[in-house]
Amino acid sequence: MFVRAVLSAPLSVDATSERPRPFLKWAGSKRQLMHALLPRVPARYARFFEPFAGGGALYFALCPARAVLADTNARLVRTYQGVRDDVESVIALLQSYPHDKAFFYQLRDVDIDARSDVEVAAWFIYLNKTGYNGLYRVNRSNRFNVPFGRHSNPAICDAANLRACSLALAGAELRVADFEHAVRGAKRGDFVYFDPPYIPLSATSSFTSYTSNGFGPEDQVRLRDLALRLKTRGISVLLSNSSAPLVRELYGKGFKVEEVPATRRVNSDAAKRGAIAEFIIK
């Protein structure tokens, strides 16, 4: 099922003028909030930390020289590793994959964790581009279970953007880690951006199955406490979350909470997509 690519010469910085964009469609993506996030980024910082990597919208907008990107989703982190370290092989695999329902389910059922980073990256990107609404969802056995999507002509391989993202990831240390472990080593003058799974606006709106472990209320409290500790150490902290009342309660002291309009395009329920208010927290 997997092909072997013939590697080309290493890509130079001048080989593309493409500005990197997130190459994955991701629930909670911050691409459409860049106008609100970028003015709140410190003018200067030493290292950039993003413990909930997700689609990496802010990372690719900033392209920091030194960074730590982390996530508990090992397949996501391995996808970034595959794109960073061997993007031409990832591109070759993606270009060989057909937009076909039978192939989708065949690839979905592969024991991908036993494969190389390149194969994980191609698997992840293909399923993301061709699966239903771009969702990443797993069951309790960590098996990807999103069905085939209704796409007429999905952009399975955007080679130019993948190459640009590979260059942008060159200065990133990638970690499979809980958010607390991800920021170990952060020092005064560093900048940390937390974009966790959001506190649900209602009892039925929770979507925390990015990994099989979820992200519960106690994790939200642990995150708030960590943000306060980082602040006292002279580390700049920026957070995103939903506009749920609990968020204002959690961040009522020691933080500045600002409401911004957002648009959610990824949700299993089409009725829950569209305009929504979110909080940016400093």
C-alpha positions in Angstrom: 0.0 0.0 0.0 2.8 2.4 0.8 5.2 3.5 -1.9 8.9 4.5 -1.5 9.8 7.9 -2.9 13.0 8.9 -4.6 14.3 11.8 -2.6 15.3 15.0 -4.3 17.9 17.4 -3.2 17.3 19.2 0.1 15.0 22.2 -0.2 16.7 25.5 0.2 15.1 28.5 1.9 14.7 30.3 -1.4 13.1 27.3 -3.2 9.6 28.5 -2.4 8.0 31.9 -1.7 4.9 30.1 -0.3 3.8 31.4 3.1 3.2 28.3 5.3 -0.4 27.6 6.2 -1.8 24.8 8.4 -1.8 21.7 6.3 -4.5 20.0 8.4 -8.1 20.9 8.9 -8.5 20.9 12.7 -11.4 21.3 15.2 -10.9 24.6 17.0 -8.4 26.0 14.4 -7.3 29.6 15.1 -6.7 30.6 11.4 -9.7 32.9 11.4 -8.6 34.4 14.8 -5.2 35.5 13.7 -6.3 39.2 13.6 -7.1 38.9 17.3 -4.2 36.7 18.4 -1.3 38.3 16.6 -1.6 41.7 18.3 -1.5 40.0 21.7 1.7 38.1 21.0 4.7 39.7 22.8 6.9 41.9 20.6 9.9 39.9 21.7 10.3 36.4 23.1 13.1 33.9 23.3 11.3 30.6 22.6 7.7 29.9 21.5 5.9 27.0 23.3 2.6 25.6 22.0 1.6 22.5 24.2 -1.7 21.9 22.3 -0.3 21.9 18.8 -3.4 21.0 16.9 -3.3 22.5 13.4 -0.5 24.9 14.4 -2.2 28.1 13.0 -0.4 30.5 15.3 2.9 28.7 14.9 2.8 28.9 11.1 1.7 32.6 11.3 4.7 33.4 13.5 7.3 31.0 12.1 9.4 31.4 15.3 13.1 30.6 15.1 13.0 28.5 18.2 10.0 26.6 19.4 8.6 23.6 21.2 5.4 22.1 19.7 3.7 19.4 21.7 0.5 17.3 21.9 -0.7 14.2 23.6 -1.8 12.9 20.1 1.3 10.9 19.1 0.1 10.5 15.5 -0.3 14.2 15.2 3.2 14.9 16.5 4.6 12.1 14.2 2.9 13.8 11.3 4.7 17.0 12.0 8.0 15.0 12.3 7.4 13.4 9.0 6.7 16.7 7.3 9.6 18.4 8.9 12.2 15.7 8.3 11.2 14.1 5.0 8.6 16.2 3.2 9.4 14.9 -0.3 8.6 11.3 0.8 5.3 12.5 2.4 4.4 14.3 -0.9 5.3 11.2 -3.0 3.0 9.0 -0.9 0.1 11.5 -1.0 0.4 11.9 -4.7 0.0 8.2 -5.1 -3.2 8.0 -3.1 -6.5 8.0 -5.0 -9.6 9.8 -3.8 -11.5 6.5 -3.5 -13.9 5.3 -0.8 -12.6 1.7 -0.7 -9.0 3.0 -0.5 -10.0 5.3 2.3 -11.3 2.5 4.5 -8.4 0.3 3.6 -5.9 3.0 4.7 -8.0 3.8 7.7 -7.6 0.2 9.0 -3.9 0.1 8.7 -2.0 -0.4 12.0 -0.4 3.0 11.4 1.5 3.2 14.8 3.9 0.5 13.6 4.8 2.5 10.5 7.4 5.2 9.8 6.9 8.9 10.5 6.5 9.5 6.8 3.8 6.9 6.5 2.0 8.3 9.6 2.1 11.8 8.0 0.7 10.6 4.7 -2.0 8.5 6.5 -3.0 11.4 8.8 -3.1 14.0 6.0 -5.0 11.8 3.6 -7.7 10.8 6.1 -8.0 14.5 7.2 -8.5 15.7 3.7 -10.9 12.9 2.6 -12.8 12.0 5.9 -16.1 13.5 7.0 -15.7 17.2 7.7 -12.0 16.9 8.4 -12.6 15.4 11.8 -10.0 13.5 13.8 -11.8 11.2 16.2 -10.8 7.9 17.8 -12.6 5.3 19.9 -11.5 3.9 23.2 -9.1 1.6 21.5 -7.5 4.6 19.8 -8.8 3.5 16.4 -9.6 6.3 14.0 -13.3 6.0 13.2 -14.4 9.0 11.1 -16.3 7.9 7.9 -15.5 8.8 4.3 -16.4 12.3 3.5 -18.6 13.9 0.8 -15.8 15.7 -1.1 -15.9 16.2 -4.9 -12.3 17.1 -5.4 -10.3 17.3 -2.1 -6.8 18.8 -2.1 -5.1 15.7 -0.9 -1.6 17.0 -1.6 -0.7 20.7 -1.5 3.0 20.1 -2.2 4.0 23.8 -2.2 2.5 24.4 1.2 3.9 21.1 2.7 7.3 22.2 1.6 6.8 25.6 3.2 5.6 24.0 6.4 8.6 21.7 6.4 10.9 24.7 6.3 8.9 26.5 9.0 9.1 23.4 11.3 12.9 23.2 11.0 13.5 25.1 14.2 10.8 23.3 16.2 11.4 20.7 18.9 8.5 18.2 18.7 7.2 16.4 21.8 4.5 13.9 22.6 3.7 15.3 26.0 1.1 16.5 28.4 0.9 20.3 28.5 2.7 20.5 31.9 5.6 18.4 30.6 5.6 20.3 27.4 6.6 23.6 29.0 9.2 22.2 31.3 12.3 24.2 30.6 10.4 27.4 29.7 12.3 30.4 31.1 11.8 34.1 31.7 11.3 35.8 28.4 9.7 32.8 26.7 6.1 32.9 25.3 3.6 30.1 25.8 0.3 29.8 23.9 -2.3 27.4 25.3 -5.2 26.3 23.1 -6.7 23.4 25.0 -9.9 21.5 24.1 -12.5 24.0 25.0 -14.8 23.9 28.0 -18.2 23.0 26.4 -20.9 25.7 26.2 -23.5 23.0 27.0 -23.7 19.5 28.4 -24.1 18.1 24.8 -21.5 20.1 23.0 -18.3 18.5 24.4 -15.8 17.3 21.8 -12.7 16.1 23.5 -11.9 12.9 21.5 -8.8 14.2 19.8 -7.1 11.3 21.7 -8.8 8.5 23.6 -8.1 10.2 26.9 -10.2 13.4 26.6 -9.6 16.6 28.6 -11.8 17.1 31.7 -12.6 19.8 34.2 -9.7 18.9 36.4 -7.4 19.4 33.5 -8.8 22.9 32.9 -8.0 23.8 36.5 -4.6 22.3 36.3 -4.0 24.4 33.1 -5.1 27.6 34.9 -2.8 27.0 37.8 0.1 26.3 35.5 -0.5 29.5 33.6 -0.4 31.5 36.9 2.9 29.8 37.8 4.4 30.6 34.5 3.3 34.2 34.8 5.1 34.6 38.2 8.3 33.3 36.5 8.3 36.1 33.9 6.9 33.9 31.1 4.3 35.5 28.7 1.1 33.4 28.6 -1.8 33.6 26.1 -4.7 31.3 26.2 -7.8 30.5 24.2 -11.1 29.0 25.4 -14.8 29.0 24.9 -17.1 31.7 26.3 -18.6 29.3 28.8 -19.3 30.9 32.3 -16.8 28.5 33.9 -14.0 30.1 31.9 -14.7 33.5 33.4 -14.8 31.9 36.8 -11.5 30.1 36.3 -9.7 33.1 34.9 -11.3 35.8 37.0 -8.2 36.7 39.0 -4.7 37.4 37.6 -5.9 37.3 33.9 -7.4 39.6 31.3 -10.3 37.9 29.6 -11.5 39.3 26.2 -14.4 38.1 24.1 -13.8 37.8 20.3 -16.1 36.6 17.6 -15.2 33.3 15.9 -16.5 30.9 13.3 -16.4 27.2 13.9 -16.4 25.1 10.7 -15.5 21.7 12.2 -18.3 19.9 14.2 -20.0 16.6 14.0 -23.3 18.5 14.2 -23.8 20.9 11.3 -26.2 23.0 13.4 -23.3 23.8 15.8 -21.1 25.3 13.1 -21.0 29.0 12.4 -20.6 32.2 14.4 -19.7 31.9 18.1 -18.0 33.9 20.8 -14.7 32.8 22.3 -12.3 34.1 24.9 -8.7 35.1 24.5 -7.0 35.3 27.9 -3.8 37.1 28.9 
